[in-house]
């Protein structure tokens, strides 16, 4: 699942949320039995992981920009 798919769908399905959570939580044995949770129980976990993932991506972009800026300085 790509982020663009998630962003374009503000209310992802339960399966879509579990796919995202499964991709984030490696190794996969950390993901609990998905059949016992409801949408309302999974959504807060999904939302927080999605937010954290975006923060890490922002930090990566900042790091790349810093490297580029230092390489441009004489």
C-alpha positions in Angstrom: 0.0 0.0 0.0 1.4 3.4 -1.0 0.9 6.5 1.0 -0.9 8.2 -1.9 -3.5 5.5 -1.7 -4.0 6.2 2.0 -4.0 10.0 1.6 -6.6 9.8 -1.2 -8.8 7.7 1.0 -9.4 9.6 4.3 -11.5 6.6 5.7 -9.5 3.5 4.9 -11.0 0.1 5.3 -10.1 -2.1 8.1 -8.0 -4.3 5.8 -6.2 -1.2 4.4 -5.3 -0.1 7.9 -4.1 -3.6 8.8 -1.9 -3.7 5.7 -0.3 -0.3 6.7 0.2 -1.4 10.3 1.7 -4.7 9.1 4.1 -2.9 6.9 5.2 -0.6 9.7 5.5 -3.2 12.4 8.3 -5.5 11.4 8.9 -8.3 12.2 5.3 -9.3 11.5 4.8 -11.4 14.6 4.4 -8.1 16.5 1.0 -7.6 14.8 -1.8 -9.2 16.9 -4.5 -11.4 15.6 -6.4 -9.0 13.4 -9.7 -10.7 13.5 -10.4 -9.8 17.1 -10.3 -6.0 16.6 -13.0 -3.7 15.4 -12.5 -0.7 13.1 -12.9 1.7 16.0 -10.1 -0.1 17.9 -7.7 -0.2 15.0 -8.2 3.3 13.7 -6.4 5.1 16.6 -3.4 2.8 16.2 -3.3 3.3 12.5 -3.7 7.1 12.8 -0.8 7.3 15.2 1.5 5.1 13.2 0.7 7.0 10.1 1.5 10.3 11.8 4.8 8.9 13.1 5.7 7.6 9.7 5.1 11.1 8.2 7.3 12.6 10.9 10.2 10.2 10.1 9.8 11.0 6.4 9.9 14.7 7.2 13.1 14.2 9.2 14.6 12.3 6.2 13.8 15.1 3.9 15.3 17.7 6.3 18.5 15.6 6.5 18.7 15.5 2.7 18.2 19.2 2.4 20.9 19.9 5.0 23.4 17.8 3.1 22.6 19.6 -0.1 22.9 23.0 1.6 26.3 22.2 3.1 27.6 20.9 -0.2 26.6 24.3 -1.8 28.5 26.4 0.7 32.0 27.4 -0.5 
